[in-house]
Amino acid sequence: MNDIIKNSIGETLRNIRKSNLLNVAEVSKNTGINKDTIYRYERGKGNDLEVLSKLLEYYQIPDFIIFFNKVYDNCHKK
């Protein structure tokens, strides 16, 4: 996967978290995902679909299609 897509995935996750007025500590506490793992995903370095799925569920994004449409839109804003 190229860096533009990876970075867009991370940026999209970060934007979703921030738009919900959440900090990483809150997300970590409520999902059981380590804070460092969340930061890694927000930097575009995550690679486990189970973790991504858990984050999307917490952010109330019902499926990958909706999320990746946001990623696609984010890639094309630049």
Residue, then its C-alpha position, 0 to 999 in steps of 0.5 A: m500500500n502506498d504512503i499516500i493511502k496509509n497517511s490518509i487512513g491515519e489522518t482520517l482516523r485522527n479527524i474522526r476522533k477529534s471531531n468526536l472531541l475524544n482524546v487518545a486516552e479516552v479511546s484507549k480506555n473504552t476500546g482496550i486498545n493501547k494508546d501507542t497502537i492508536y497513535r501508530y494507526e493515526r500516523g498511518k502505520g497500523n496494519d491489523l484489520e481487527v484493530l481498525s474494525k474495533l476503532l471504527e465500531y467505537y467511532q460508530i462507523p458501521d462498515f469499512i466502505i463508509f470509512f474508506n470513502k472518507v479515506y478516498d475523499n481525504c486523499h483527493k482533497k490534497 
